[in-house]
Amino acid sequence: MVLETVPHVFRRTVRKYGDRVAMRKKELGLWHDISWNEYYRLATYVGSALISMGLQKGDRVSIIGDNCPEWVIIDMGVQCIGGVAVGVYPTNAWPQVEHVIQNSESKFFFVENEEQLDKWLHFREQVPFLERVIVWDLKGLRNFSDRMVMTYDDLLELGRKIVEKDPDLFEKRTSEVTPEDLAVLIYTSGTTGPPKGAMLTHRNVTWMGGVVDNSIPVDDADETISFLPLCHVFERLFSVFLHITYGYTVNFTESLDTVTDNMKEISPTVGYAVPRIWEKYLSAVYIRMSDATWFKRLAFFTALKIGQKRTTLKMNFRHVPFWLEALYQLAYLTVFRKLKERLGFERMKVAISGAAPISPAVLHFFQSMGVNLIEGYGQTEGTAMACVSRIGRPKSGTVGPPLPGIEVNIAEDGEILVRSPSVFKGYYKDPEATAQALPVILER
């Protein structure tokens, strides 16, 4: 595979799809489209403005906020000009935000709204290297003024003027980005100590983007819904890296409270979530059935029993008798098809659970009702994914074989060892932790 960079992949996809829809966002009850051309134009403005404000190749830029087009536009603008995009959990308290800003030594900080800006105000004196804070949602900040703070709209206007004055500036900077340059810093959850910044290069993320479709069927006709934190590698993979590789449409939910409603409106073709989300959907189905008529309950549990028997055979790679398959098709037409429509799953050709182990019972349930829910395994340090079950061949207790080009072995002490072009460069400013994670760096 030819080694590529994020701006190279992004530009190629924009040229291919142009005015096709890249992203959608729902505001005030209406879905608004953003084309690939518009995505590229706005990322160009962001990148050009940051260059004019002094961003050098390798400088870090932090982003905090809920999932929205602005988040990924900023992310792409930063990566395209050789900057390093650093996501911060929007739910983090200000000391946790300060740690990320301090550790990454971010030069610019993009914040969504007043709530996130308030966090910076708590530690602004402790980060003298931070040059500017940019806010994209001004609700509650109309009369706010600070020499360090500028609006996202003002940044875009600055970028537009820079592009008019020097149309080649952005393209020139993108051409200087190399596969071994850092693309993103993704901070670990910090469950075993302070969060560490995993350094993922352009080589890491573009290589992963190029091999996923060998195991997960994604193409330009697909639609996804973005609602997991964008600073997490799982969501970043689907909303940014795979998105610019395959050209599908990403839909941003209104809020976490509207995920189920937005799911029914969009009916995505590719679903992905952490196990807790799939558990909530399962619980919702059972709650709905508890309020249904006796006839509907009878029909559901009869169909589920048939589906579970069939799934048990399929997940153990055993033959499904003709009579059972016929009964299942009848159960699907009369019960499961309607249920999937009400959940917004009727177009979902594949659903992925990751970031934590999923209960075999949950996996079995969705397979039984005709949702191709499969489990994947990976880590931030390996650019999200190492193993994934194949469509039609899920098996409880396993996460499937490695993706093509990834080697997985189990050490004598039980540690999982992974080697591939997607393995990270190390932990930012932490050579000791890097040495522990990459004992043989030259064999990555």
Summary of the structure (lengths in Angstrom):
residues: 444
radius of gyration: 22.9
end to end distance: 15.8
largest distance: 73.6
contacts: 1490
relative contact order: 0.11
helix: 46%
strand: 18%
